[in-house]
Every structure is written in structure tokens, then in C-alpha cells.
């Protein structure tokens, strides 16, 4: 089986959850006998491929170009949408909300006209069905983590940066990731705050840097091996984003055995159940309270199983690894290729009746 993976341009220099998901899925699909190639070309020649797998419909012009090119060449199309309900995030910005809704016209055409959708959660599928009114067959393919995160050693990070038992937040510096609120929520706590990630928004990064109070260490980026050490050295990992489809960094932290505090906006509860603290990204007291609750639980006895593995760590290892994500993706490919009926490409039919 030959598959062309299509993703936004700049996915290598601007790595994010979508590019990590694509790369890890492709690596493990290769172990299952799938031959994959990656392209960001809008007019790629598809004659040698059995199907096209599009990752992320956030940047609509590119995703729509991938879709139209594949549809015109009569290729089977699978999409990992990474679709998020933006009503909450844009509630105070009518112009941005209107622009997002306008883009949804093309998002709907992409998703309704494809053969199979691979959302990362049931919540994401519900957003797609209830906001975009899409009825395309779907298979939930949860995100995963690398096995190395279960075996991290804190020693490298402690020696490199002289820090241990700190509050950690991994993710690009961006208003969506909400690090400024995190800085404000923990500034009078005795624990240092470590931010790891590239600068996605320079003005926002400068605003974070100028926030008074507290002890903050910023590290631009680390490899997965180095991150595994950082997670193990941390006392708690916090991701108070305005939204997360799930939060790959939180999954990695959980795999490392580090307590997780994460936004209540998204599908994280499908992954972490009651084994994480959920916070309101717009409420500093909620963020602070979630961190204090996680720290208190960490200090309690009986939070780990007999083998020293936390119950959350065990859950991640059992359910959310890239090998399982790749196997589920392959099953979706096989289903699509065995179905000769084809999709109903009727994406121009659209309703503006959004829930406000």
C-alpha cells in the first residue's frame, strides 16, 4: 500500500502536534508494511498512490488544495481533521469568529467529500458532526506517545539546568497556549516555572518575559529524549490552553509519570479520565487551584501501583501509544480501499446555524 501524506508547508521548521502526529504515524505504518511519502504540494501527481491522507484542516487554503487535487485525480481521501470548536476562544472577537465560520464552508467540503475521517477523540467527531454537519464515516484514532517517555531519566535535565521539582509547561509560546495566565497564576508559589517551546508569537513572548514576579526559566526547544528527562525532573506539568484537541505534551508528561494539569476546553478527559486536574483557562484561581491539587495528590501515599507506575501512566501505556494509532489508521485505510461506493462530494451544501 502506498500513501501520500499531505500537510501544511513549513511543518518541519514549525513543528506542532499535527506534524508530530503525521511523522509518528508514518514511522509506525512503515513497520506495518505501508509505504508513505510526504508532500506539501497542492498539485502533487498522485498516480502512484493508493490514497491520500490529509493532516489538519486548520490552514484551510492548503488543506482545501490537497483535497481538490486528490478529488480531481479520483483518489481515495482520508483526513485527520484536528478540528476544534472555536466559539469559546473567539467569543469576544466577532470578526475572528465570523472569519472562522466562513472558513468552515471549505472545511465542510473537505470533510464531507472525503472517504474517511480519523478524529483523535469522540469530542472532536461531535464537533465535526454538530458544527459542520458532516456525515462522512469516521474512526476514532487516539494520539500516542513514544515508548521513551516511559523510561525518562531526570538526571540529564537536572545537571544541564540545575533545576528539579519545578512547574513545567511544554508548548509553543502563543496566546492559545495561555502561558501568560500560567505565569500570573504561579508567581507567588515557591516553585520555579519552566517553559519549553519555540516562539510562535514574538509579541506574546515578550509580554510573558516582561511579566513581573516569580522564577521563570525559558528553554526554546528540546529533543524528545531531552524532553523525557525534563518531564521526569518536573513536579507537575501544566497545559492551561484555551483549547487542546488532547494535548500531546500532557500525554508525554503522563507517560513520564508526572502529574497533569490541563485545560477543560477540549477532549482531554477522554484520555485522562479522573486522573488529571482540569482547569478553566480564563480563571487564574482555577489554574492555581489545579496545580495545588495536583501537587497535594502527588505527595499523598497510594498514588502509584505496586510496581511504582502511576495509574495514569499505566493507562497511557495501555491505550495511547503510536503503535496502536498506526494499527487503527491501517485498519481505516483497508476499509476505505475495500469500499467501492465512493464518497458523496456535496461540500457546497452548508448551513450557518451555529450554536452560539
C-alpha positions in Angstrom: 0.0 0.0 0.0 1.3 3.4 -1.0 0.1 6.5 0.8 0.8 10.2 0.3 0.7 12.2 3.5 -0.2 15.8 2.9 0.4 18.5 5.5 0.9 22.3 5.7 4.1 23.8 4.3 6.7 24.6 6.9 5.7 21.6 9.0 9.4 20.7 9.6 10.5 24.2 10.7 7.3 24.9 12.6 6.8 21.5 14.3 3.5 21.2 16.2 1.0 18.5 17.2 -0.1 17.9 13.6 3.4 17.3 12.3 4.3 15.1 15.2 1.2 13.0 14.7 1.9 12.6 11.0 5.5 11.7 11.4 5.0 9.2 14.2 2.0 7.6 12.4 4.1 7.3 9.2 7.0 5.7 11.0 4.9 3.0 12.6 2.8 2.4 9.5 6.1 1.6 7.7 6.6 -1.2 10.3 3.2 -2.5 9.2 4.1 -2.5 5.5 2.7 0.8 4.4 5.0 2.8 2.1 4.5 6.5 2.8 5.7 9.8 1.3 5.1 13.4 2.5 4.3 16.4 0.3 3.0 19.9 0.8 2.5 20.4 -2.9 -1.0 21.4 -3.9 -0.7 19.9 -7.4 1.2 16.7 -6.5 1.0 13.8 -9.1 -0.9 11.1 -7.3 -0.9 8.3 -9.9 1.5 6.1 -7.8 -0.5 6.3 -4.6 -3.4 4.2 -3.4 -4.8 7.0 -1.2 -4.1 10.5 0.2 -4.0 11.2 3.9 -4.5 14.9 4.7 -3.4 16.1 8.2 -5.0 19.2 9.8 -7.8 21.3 8.2 -6.9 24.4 10.3 -5.0 26.1 7.5 -7.9 25.9 5.1 -6.3 27.1 1.8 -3.7 24.4 1.8 -5.9 21.6 3.1 -8.5 22.5 0.5 -5.9 22.5 -2.2 -4.8 19.0 -1.2 -8.4 17.8 -1.1 -9.3 19.3 -4.5 -6.2 17.9 -6.1 -7.0 14.4 -4.8 -10.6 14.6 -5.7 -9.8 15.7 -9.3 -7.4 12.8 -9.6 -10.1 10.5 -8.3 -8.1 9.3 -5.3 -9.4 7.9 -2.0 -9.0 10.5 0.7 -8.6 10.1 4.4 -8.4 13.1 6.7 -7.1 13.6 10.3 -9.1 16.9 10.8 -7.7 18.2 14.1 -10.9 20.3 14.2 -11.7 22.4 17.2 -14.9 24.3 18.2 -13.6 27.9 18.3 -16.7 29.5 19.6 -15.4 29.8 23.1 -12.0 31.2 22.1 -13.5 33.8 19.7 -16.5 34.7 21.8 -15.1 38.2 22.4 -14.0 38.7 18.8 -16.9 38.8 16.4 -14.7 39.4 13.4 -12.5 36.5 14.0 -15.5 34.3 14.8 -17.1 35.3 11.5 -13.9 34.5 9.6 -13.6 31.1 11.2 -17.2 30.4 10.3 -16.6 31.5 6.7 -13.6 29.1 6.5 -15.9 26.3 7.7 -17.6 26.3 4.3 -14.5 24.8 2.8 -13.7 22.7 5.9 -17.1 21.1 5.4 -16.5 20.4 1.7 -13.2 18.7 2.6 -14.6 16.5 5.3 -17.9 15.7 3.6 -16.1 14.9 0.4 -13.5 12.6 1.9 -13.8 8.8 2.3 -12.9 8.5 6.0 -12.3 10.8 8.9 -9.8 10.0 11.7 -10.6 12.4 14.6 -8.5 12.0 17.7 -11.5 11.9 20.1 -15.2 11.4 20.3 -15.5 15.1 21.2 -13.8 16.1 18.0 -16.1 13.9 16.0 -19.1 15.5 17.7 -17.8 19.0 16.8 -17.4 17.9 13.2 -20.9 16.5 13.1 -22.7 19.2 15.0 -20.9 22.3 13.7 -20.0 21.3 10.1 -23.0 18.9 9.6 -20.7 16.2 8.2 -21.8 12.6 7.9 -18.7 11.0 6.5 -17.7 7.6 8.0 -15.2 8.1 10.9 -12.9 6.1 13.0 -11.5 7.5 16.3 -7.7 7.2 16.2 -6.3 8.4 19.6 -3.0 10.2 19.7 0.0 8.4 21.1 3.4 8.8 22.8 6.8 7.3 22.2 8.0 4.5 24.5 11.0 6.5 25.5 8.7 8.8 27.7 8.0 5.8 30.0 11.8 5.5 30.7 13.0 9.1 31.1 15.8 9.9 33.5 15.7 13.3 35.2 19.4 13.3 35.7 20.3 14.9 32.3 17.9 17.8 32.8 19.0 18.4 36.5 22.6 18.5 35.5 22.1 20.7 32.5 19.9 23.3 34.0 20.3 22.9 37.8 16.5 22.6 38.3 14.4 19.9 39.8 10.8 19.7 41.2 9.5 22.6 39.2 6.3 23.5 37.4 6.7 22.6 33.7 4.8 23.8 30.6 5.8 22.4 27.2 4.4 24.0 24.1 5.0 26.8 21.7 4.8 30.3 23.2 1.4 31.5 21.8 -1.7 33.2 23.2 -3.7 30.0 22.5 -1.3 28.1 24.8 -2.0 30.7 27.6 1.4 30.8 29.2 0.9 34.4 30.4 -2.0 33.3 32.6 0.1 30.4 34.0 2.9 32.9 34.8 0.4 35.1 36.7 -1.2 32.1 38.5 2.0 30.7 40.0 4.1 33.9 40.5 3.8 33.7 44.3 4.4 30.0 44.6 7.7 28.8 45.9 8.3 26.6 42.9 10.1 27.8 39.7 8.3 27.7 36.4 10.0 26.2 33.3 8.6 27.0 29.8 9.9 24.8 26.9 8.9 25.5 23.3 9.5 27.6 20.3 8.2 31.2 20.0 5.1 31.2 17.9 4.2 34.8 18.6 7.0 37.2 19.3 4.8 40.0 20.8 3.2 37.4 23.2 6.6 36.0 24.2 7.9 39.5 25.1 4.7 40.1 27.1 5.4 36.8 29.0 9.1 37.8 29.5 8.0 41.2 30.9 5.6 39.8 33.5 6.9 40.7 37.0 7.4 38.3 39.8 8.2 34.6 40.1 11.1 32.5 39.0 10.8 31.6 35.3 13.2 29.6 33.1 12.6 29.6 29.3 14.1 26.9 27.1 13.5 27.3 23.3 13.3 23.6 22.3 14.4 20.1 23.3 14.6 16.8 21.5 12.2 14.0 22.6 14.9 12.3 24.6 15.7 15.6 26.4 12.0 16.3 27.0 11.6 12.9 28.6 14.2 14.0 31.1 12.5 17.3 31.7 9.2 15.7 32.4 10.7 13.4 34.9 12.5 16.2 36.6 9.3 18.3 37.0 6.9 18.1 39.9 3.8 18.8 37.7 3.1 19.6 34.1 0.5 22.3 33.3 -1.2 23.0 30.0 -3.8 25.7 30.6 -4.5 26.3 26.9 -7.6 28.0 25.6 -8.2 24.7 23.8 -6.5 21.4 23.1 -7.7 18.6 21.0 -6.0 16.5 23.6 -2.5 17.9 24.4 0.4 15.8 23.2 2.7 17.4 25.8 0.3 16.4 28.6 0.2 12.8 27.2 4.0 12.7 27.2 4.1 14.1 30.8 1.6 11.5 31.9 3.7 8.7 30.2 6.6 10.0 32.2 4.7 9.6 35.5 4.4 13.4 36.0 1.0 14.7 37.4 -1.0 16.5 34.7 -3.0 19.8 35.0 -4.8 20.6 31.7 -7.4 22.8 30.2 -11.1 21.8 30.5 -11.6 23.1 26.9 -11.2 20.0 24.7 -11.2 16.3 24.8 -8.5 15.7 27.4 -11.0 13.9 29.8 -11.4 11.1 27.2 -7.7 10.4 27.7 -7.0 11.2 31.3 -10.4 10.5 32.9 -10.3 11.5 36.6 -6.5 11.1 36.7 -5.7 14.7 35.9 -6.7 18.2 37.2 -8.9 20.2 34.7 -8.8 24.0 34.8 -10.6 27.0 33.3 -8.0 28.8 31.1 -9.8 32.1 31.8 -9.6 31.8 35.6 -6.2 32.3 37.4 -7.7 30.9 40.6 -8.7 27.8 38.7 -5.3 27.3 37.2 -3.6 27.9 40.6 -6.0 25.6 42.3 -5.5 22.8 39.8 -1.7 23.0 40.3 -2.0 22.9 44.1 -4.4 20.0 43.9 -2.0 18.0 41.7 0.9 18.7 44.0 -1.1 17.7 47.0 -2.1 14.4 45.4 1.4 13.7 44.3 2.5 13.9 48.0 -0.2 11.5 49.2 0.6 7.9 49.7 -1.0 5.3 47.5 -0.9 7.2 44.3 1.1 4.5 42.5 0.7 0.9 41.9 2.9 -1.8 43.4 5.4 -1.6 40.6 5.9 2.1 41.0 3.9 3.0 37.9 1.1 5.6 38.4 -2.4 4.6 37.4 -2.4 7.4 34.7 1.0 6.2 33.4 -0.4 2.7 33.2 -3.5 3.9 31.3 -1.3 5.8 28.8 0.9 2.8 28.2 -2.1 0.5 27.6 -4.1 2.8 25.3 -2.2 5.7 23.9 1.0 4.7 22.1 1.9 5.4 18.4 1.9 1.7 17.5 -1.8 1.4 18.4 -2.5 4.7 16.5 -0.8 3.3 13.4 -2.7 0.0 13.6 -6.0 1.8 13.8 -5.0 4.0 10.9 -4.1 1.0 8.8 -7.5 -0.6 9.5 -9.1 2.6 8.3 -7.0 2.6 5.1 -8.0 -1.0 4.4 -11.7 -0.2 5.0 -11.5 2.7 2.6 -9.7 0.8 -0.1 -12.2 -2.1 0.1 -15.2 0.2 -0.3 -16.0 0.9 -4.0 -19.0 3.2 -3.3 -17.0 6.4 -3.0 -17.9 9.5 -1.0 -20.8 11.8 -1.5 -18.9 15.0 -2.6 -21.5 17.6 -1.7 -19.5 20.1 0.3 -21.1 23.2 -1.1 -24.3 22.4 0.9 -24.0 24.3 4.1 -25.9 25.8 7.0 -24.9 28.8 9.1 -27.0 27.7 12.1 -24.1 27.7 14.6 -24.6 27.2 18.3 -23.6 30.5 19.9 
